[in-house]
């Protein structure tokens, strides 16, 4: 299969253009889009020389990927505290990001509770 190239029209940012095209191509659910938004939020973007860098906020990343900022916060919990299997389940669309984040938080709460009892 031969690669197809499309010239960017210069409207908006190149980052926004690439993300938009990939979202239309991949048909991701809200949890999957939130996982992507969580990865790009707070990450610098710019040219290779670093002279023109912008750092998207969680809200900007959420808007870019058409998800609620709260969903991006759930995704951050999954990415930071989840097991590789939990992260993969959300990224594949097999588990809801909010459900997984709540499961992870409950597990952490139980660990805290159990840690106060002597062994």
Z-matrix of the N, CA and C atoms (Angstrom, degrees):
N
C 1 1.451
C 2 1.523 1 108.84
N 3 1.292 2 116.47 1 130.08
C 4 1.452 3 122.11 2 -177.98
C 5 1.527 4 110.26 3 -84.56
N 6 1.338 5 116.42 4 135.34
C 7 1.464 6 121.59 5 179.30
C 8 1.525 7 109.68 6 -65.58
N 9 1.333 8 115.30 7 142.87
C 10 1.459 9 121.15 8 178.52
C 11 1.523 10 107.81 9 -111.66
N 12 1.302 11 116.82 10 129.36
C 13 1.456 12 121.77 11 -178.80
C 14 1.520 13 109.58 12 -110.42
N 15 1.336 14 115.53 13 139.63
C 16 1.465 15 121.71 14 177.72
C 17 1.521 16 106.98 15 -125.35
N 18 1.303 17 115.91 16 131.84
C 19 1.452 18 121.75 17 -179.48
C 20 1.528 19 109.63 18 -79.84
N 21 1.324 20 117.06 19 129.66
C 22 1.461 21 122.53 20 175.50
C 23 1.518 22 108.43 21 -68.52
N 24 1.342 23 116.83 22 135.25
C 25 1.465 24 121.00 23 -175.69
C 26 1.524 25 113.94 24 -83.27
N 27 1.342 26 117.31 25 -1.88
C 28 1.453 27 120.93 26 177.99
C 29 1.515 28 114.40 27 84.60
N 30 1.327 29 117.70 28 -2.44
C 31 1.470 30 121.07 29 178.73
C 32 1.522 31 108.91 30 -85.13
N 33 1.338 32 117.05 31 133.75
C 34 1.459 33 120.77 32 -176.90
C 35 1.511 34 110.36 33 70.37
N 36 1.320 35 116.02 34 -161.64
C 37 1.460 36 118.55 35 179.41
C 38 1.522 37 109.88 36 -97.93
N 39 1.308 38 115.90 37 155.11
C 40 1.471 39 120.74 38 177.48
C 41 1.522 40 110.31 39 -61.44
N 42 1.326 41 116.63 40 -38.16
C 43 1.467 42 121.29 41 178.97
C 44 1.528 43 110.39 42 -60.25
N 45 1.320 44 117.17 43 -48.00
C 46 1.463 45 121.18 44 179.69
C 47 1.526 46 110.96 45 -60.50
N 48 1.318 47 117.01 46 -40.45
C 49 1.458 48 122.11 47 179.83
C 50 1.526 49 110.98 48 -62.29
N 51 1.311 50 116.79 49 -48.62
C 52 1.468 51 121.40 50 -178.68
C 53 1.525 52 110.61 51 -62.83
N 54 1.326 53 116.89 52 -45.53
C 55 1.466 54 120.17 53 -179.75
C 56 1.522 55 110.23 54 -63.10
N 57 1.315 56 117.84 55 -44.44
C 58 1.460 57 121.57 56 179.80
C 59 1.526 58 111.46 57 -58.73
N 60 1.320 59 116.95 58 -46.81
C 61 1.471 60 120.95 59 -179.71
C 62 1.523 61 111.20 60 -63.10
N 63 1.327 62 117.02 61 -40.67
C 64 1.459 63 119.94 62 -180.00
C 65 1.526 64 111.97 63 -69.90
N 66 1.326 65 118.01 64 -35.72
C 67 1.463 66 120.23 65 177.88
C 68 1.520 67 111.32 66 -62.96
N 69 1.321 68 117.00 67 -41.94
C 70 1.464 69 120.53 68 179.18
C 71 1.520 70 111.18 69 -66.82
N 72 1.292 71 117.03 70 -34.61
C 73 1.458 72 121.63 71 -177.79
C 74 1.519 73 112.51 72 -75.04
N 75 1.340 74 118.09 73 -35.70
C 76 1.459 75 121.46 74 -169.67
C 77 1.524 76 114.91 75 -94.06
N 78 1.323 77 119.80 76 -19.51
C 79 1.472 78 122.87 77 179.11
C 80 1.529 79 111.95 78 54.18
N 81 1.321 80 116.65 79 57.97
C 82 1.462 81 122.62 80 -177.66
C 83 1.523 82 111.28 81 -85.42
N 84 1.342 83 116.39 82 149.42
C 85 1.464 84 119.68 83 174.92
C 86 1.535 85 108.93 84 -81.68
N 87 1.330 86 116.31 85 174.72
C 88 1.468 87 120.75 86 -175.54
C 89 1.525 88 112.10 87 -61.13
N 90 1.321 89 117.89 88 -39.58
C 91 1.466 90 121.03 89 179.33
C 92 1.516 91 112.20 90 -64.32
N 93 1.315 92 116.27 91 -41.28
C 94 1.464 93 120.47 92 178.28
C 95 1.525 94 110.71 93 -66.06
N 96 1.334 95 116.41 94 -41.00
C 97 1.469 96 119.51 95 177.53
C 98 1.525 97 110.71 96 -65.96
N 99 1.335 98 116.75 97 -36.90
C 100 1.470 99 120.35 98 178.39
C 101 1.526 100 110.78 99 -64.54
N 102 1.323 101 117.43 100 -37.20
C 103 1.471 102 120.63 101 178.20
C 104 1.531 103 109.87 102 -62.96
N 105 1.312 104 117.09 103 -39.48
C 106 1.469 105 120.74 104 177.51
C 107 1.526 106 109.71 105 -67.65
N 108 1.332 107 116.36 106 -45.08
C 109 1.473 108 120.34 107 179.41
C 110 1.525 109 110.56 108 -58.96
N 111 1.329 110 116.51 109 -40.33
C 112 1.472 111 120.30 110 179.71
C 113 1.525 112 110.87 111 -64.37
N 114 1.312 113 116.77 112 -32.69
C 115 1.468 114 120.00 113 179.13
C 116 1.527 115 112.01 114 -73.02
N 117 1.329 116 116.81 115 -35.65
C 118 1.468 117 117.69 116 -177.36
C 119 1.523 118 113.18 117 -89.10
N 120 1.345 119 117.17 118 -20.58
C 121 1.469 120 119.33 119 178.63
C 122 1.515 121 109.69 120 -65.47
N 123 1.284 122 115.96 121 135.05
C 124 1.468 123 123.54 122 179.02
C 125 1.530 124 113.02 123 71.69
N 126 1.326 125 117.53 124 11.37
C 127 1.461 126 120.90 125 176.60
C 128 1.521 127 108.92 126 -104.29
N 129 1.314 128 117.49 127 136.23
C 130 1.468 129 118.95 128 -179.70
C 131 1.524 130 112.39 129 -73.13
N 132 1.325 131 115.48 130 141.12
C 133 1.457 132 122.31 131 173.46
C 134 1.515 133 107.39 132 -126.16
N 135 1.305 134 117.32 133 145.75
C 136 1.456 135 120.01 134 178.41
C 137 1.508 136 110.58 135 167.53
N 138 1.312 137 115.21 136 -170.51
C 139 1.454 138 118.37 137 -179.05
C 140 1.528 139 110.03 138 -76.36
N 141 1.314 140 115.85 139 169.43
C 142 1.458 141 121.26 140 -175.99
C 143 1.524 142 112.57 141 -63.51
N 144 1.330 143 117.25 142 -28.64
C 145 1.449 144 120.31 143 179.43
C 146 1.521 145 113.38 144 -78.06
N 147 1.318 146 116.53 145 -11.69
C 148 1.458 147 121.12 146 177.44
C 149 1.520 148 114.09 147 79.09
N 150 1.327 149 117.52 148 10.82
C 151 1.450 150 118.72 149 -176.68
C 152 1.526 151 112.70 150 -79.98
N 153 1.309 152 117.96 151 -26.35
C 154 1.456 153 120.74 152 -176.87
C 155 1.524 154 109.14 153 -125.31
N 156 1.313 155 116.51 154 80.84
C 157 1.460 156 121.62 155 -175.75
C 158 1.516 157 110.14 156 -114.70
N 159 1.323 158 115.34 157 134.37
C 160 1.457 159 120.41 158 172.50
C 161 1.525 160 107.53 159 -121.99
N 162 1.308 161 116.59 160 146.77
C 163 1.457 162 120.95 161 -179.85
C 164 1.521 163 107.73 162 -115.26
N 165 1.349 164 117.39 163 109.09
C 166 1.460 165 119.76 164 -179.24
C 167 1.531 166 111.87 165 -66.14
N 168 1.309 167 116.32 166 137.89
C 169 1.460 168 121.00 167 173.23
C 170 1.527 169 108.10 168 -80.41
N 171 1.328 170 115.85 169 171.77
C 172 1.466 171 119.53 170 176.33
C 173 1.527 172 109.58 171 -60.71
N 174 1.334 173 117.59 172 -42.14
C 175 1.468 174 120.43 173 179.39
C 176 1.520 175 111.16 174 -62.70
N 177 1.322 176 117.78 175 -43.86
C 178 1.463 177 120.54 176 179.52
C 179 1.528 178 111.06 177 -63.57
N 180 1.326 179 116.66 178 -42.73
C 181 1.463 180 120.40 179 178.53
C 182 1.527 181 110.39 180 -65.13
N 183 1.331 182 116.88 181 -40.43
C 184 1.464 183 121.23 182 178.49
C 185 1.527 184 110.32 183 -62.72
N 186 1.322 185 116.89 184 -45.10
C 187 1.466 186 120.92 185 178.23
C 188 1.523 187 110.91 186 -61.60
N 189 1.309 188 116.28 187 -42.91
C 190 1.461 189 121.59 188 -179.21
C 191 1.520 190 111.62 189 -61.36
N 192 1.329 191 116.61 190 -36.21
C 193 1.460 192 120.88 191 -177.74
C 194 1.528 193 113.15 192 -102.04
N 195 1.336 194 115.98 193 8.70
C 196 1.460 195 122.25 194 174.85
C 197 1.532 196 112.79 195 57.80
N 198 1.329 197 115.18 196 49.98
C 199 1.467 198 121.40 197 175.14
C 200 1.526 199 108.88 198 -134.46
N 201 1.311 200 115.33 199 162.84
C 202 1.456 201 121.89 200 178.22
C 203 1.531 202 108.93 201 -74.22
N 204 1.339 203 118.34 202 138.38
C 205 1.465 204 119.50 203 177.27
C 206 1.528 205 113.35 204 -55.69
N 207 1.331 206 117.85 205 -31.98
C 208 1.471 207 120.07 206 177.90
C 209 1.524 208 110.59 207 -62.73
N 210 1.324 209 116.60 208 -35.60
C 211 1.463 210 120.76 209 178.41
C 212 1.526 211 110.34 210 -66.80
N 213 1.320 212 116.66 211 -34.56
C 214 1.467 213 120.53 212 176.63
C 215 1.532 214 109.61 213 -66.42
N 216 1.317 215 117.14 214 -37.65
C 217 1.473 216 120.12 215 176.67
C 218 1.528 217 110.39 216 -63.24
N 219 1.332 218 117.58 217 -40.70
C 220 1.465 219 120.57 218 174.45
C 221 1.532 220 110.30 219 -58.46
N 222 1.317 221 115.63 220 -44.03
C 223 1.464 222 120.15 221 -179.80
C 224 1.524 223 111.34 222 -62.49
N 225 1.328 224 116.50 223 -38.37
C 226 1.468 225 119.94 224 177.46
C 227 1.530 226 110.58 225 -61.64
N 228 1.340 227 117.78 226 -40.11
C 229 1.472 228 121.64 227 177.64
C 230 1.522 229 109.49 228 -61.52
N 231 1.324 230 116.46 229 -46.68
C 232 1.470 231 120.60 230 -179.37
C 233 1.522 232 110.19 231 -61.21
N 234 1.336 233 117.55 232 -46.58
C 235 1.459 234 120.88 233 -178.19
C 236 1.519 235 112.64 234 -65.87
N 237 1.320 236 116.68 235 -37.36
C 238 1.459 237 119.91 236 -175.82
C 239 1.526 238 112.72 237 -83.02
N 240 1.326 239 117.41 238 -39.17
C 241 1.459 240 121.38 239 -171.00
C 242 1.531 241 114.51 240 -112.19
N 243 1.312 242 117.87 241 -13.06
C 244 1.462 243 120.79 242 -176.08
C 245 1.516 244 113.32 243 -77.56
N 246 1.315 245 114.86 244 159.51
C 247 1.467 246 120.37 245 173.95
C 248 1.530 247 107.87 246 -76.49
N 249 1.319 248 118.42 247 162.41
C 250 1.468 249 119.53 248 176.46
C 251 1.538 250 112.22 249 -55.56
N 252 1.325 251 116.90 250 -35.76
C 253 1.462 252 120.60 251 179.91
C 254 1.532 253 111.26 252 -68.38
N 255 1.330 254 116.97 253 -39.14
C 256 1.463 255 120.97 254 178.64
C 257 1.525 256 110.62 255 -66.72
N 258 1.306 257 116.41 256 -42.96
C 259 1.471 258 121.09 257 178.25
C 260 1.522 259 110.00 258 -61.37
N 261 1.319 260 115.96 259 -46.51
C 262 1.464 261 121.11 260 -178.87
C 263 1.533 262 111.29 261 -62.43
N 264 1.337 263 117.41 262 -40.02
C 265 1.465 264 120.96 263 179.94
C 266 1.525 265 111.03 264 -60.51
N 267 1.327 266 117.03 265 -41.52
C 268 1.468 267 120.15 266 178.92
C 269 1.525 268 109.92 267 -70.76
N 270 1.327 269 117.22 268 -44.38
C 271 1.464 270 120.13 269 -178.76
C 272 1.529 271 112.50 270 -62.82
N 273 1.323 272 117.11 271 -31.17
C 274 1.471 273 120.98 272 178.31
C 275 1.525 274 112.33 273 -83.82
N 276 1.340 275 117.25 274 -7.04
C 277 1.449 276 120.61 275 -179.19
C 278 1.519 277 113.37 276 82.33
N 279 1.327 278 116.50 277 14.51
C 280 1.466 279 121.38 278 -179.02
C 281 1.526 280 112.45 279 -86.26
N 282 1.326 281 117.98 280 -15.38
C 283 1.467 282 122.75 281 -179.88
C 284 1.523 283 108.26 282 -140.98
N 285 1.328 284 115.15 283 144.63
C 286 1.467 285 120.47 284 177.79
C 287 1.525 286 109.34 285 -74.03
N 288 1.307 287 116.83 286 137.06
C 289 1.464 288 121.26 287 -177.27
C 290 1.526 289 111.42 288 -62.75
N 291 1.328 290 117.91 289 -39.17
C 292 1.469 291 119.96 290 -179.34
C 293 1.526 292 111.04 291 -67.72
N 294 1.312 293 116.91 292 -42.22
C 295 1.465 294 121.26 293 178.56
C 296 1.524 295 110.61 294 -62.53
N 297 1.321 296 116.27 295 -43.04
C 298 1.467 297 120.43 296 -178.91
C 299 1.528 298 110.08 297 -66.86
N 300 1.323 299 117.97 298 -42.07
C 301 1.469 300 120.64 299 -179.91
C 302 1.526 301 110.42 300 -63.03
N 303 1.320 302 117.20 301 -41.17
C 304 1.467 303 120.73 302 178.71
C 305 1.534 304 110.50 303 -65.61
N 306 1.317 305 117.18 304 -39.66
C 307 1.472 306 121.41 305 177.60
C 308 1.534 307 110.27 306 -61.83
N 309 1.311 308 116.46 307 -42.49
C 310 1.465 309 121.33 308 179.81
C 311 1.530 310 110.05 309 -65.10
N 312 1.320 311 117.16 310 -44.70
C 313 1.471 312 121.28 311 179.31
C 314 1.529 313 111.28 312 -62.85
N 315 1.331 314 117.48 313 -40.37
C 316 1.473 315 120.78 314 177.99
C 317 1.525 316 110.31 315 -63.07
N 318 1.308 317 116.43 316 -42.44
C 319 1.465 318 120.72 317 178.31
C 320 1.527 319 110.06 318 -60.80
N 321 1.319 320 116.75 319 -42.54
C 322 1.466 321 120.81 320 179.21
C 323 1.522 322 110.71 321 -65.30
N 324 1.324 323 117.34 322 -38.80
C 325 1.464 324 120.67 323 178.26
C 326 1.527 325 110.56 324 -62.75
N 327 1.337 326 117.32 325 -41.70
C 328 1.466 327 120.22 326 179.35
C 329 1.519 328 111.28 327 -65.58
N 330 1.318 329 116.83 328 -37.62
C 331 1.470 330 120.13 329 178.03
C 332 1.523 331 109.59 330 -62.88
N 333 1.322 332 117.50 331 -41.01
C 334 1.464 333 121.47 332 178.44
C 335 1.524 334 110.76 333 -64.81
N 336 1.332 335 116.92 334 -43.70
C 337 1.463 336 120.94 335 179.82
C 338 1.513 337 110.65 336 -63.27
N 339 1.320 338 116.85 337 -46.76
C 340 1.462 339 120.73 338 -178.59
C 341 1.524 340 112.43 339 -66.69
N 342 1.317 341 116.98 340 -26.61
C 343 1.456 342 120.01 341 -177.71
C 344 1.526 343 112.81 342 -71.17
N 345 1.327 344 118.05 343 -16.34
C 346 1.463 345 119.30 344 179.40
C 347 1.517 346 112.57 345 -83.15
N 348 1.335 347 116.67 346 -12.77
C 349 1.462 348 120.06 347 179.39
C 350 1.518 349 110.34 348 -92.96
N 351 1.311 350 118.33 349 132.92
C 352 1.475 351 120.35 350 179.36
C 353 1.538 352 110.35 351 -68.86
N 354 1.300 353 115.25 352 148.76
C 355 1.470 354 119.73 353 179.25
C 356 1.522 355 111.17 354 -103.79
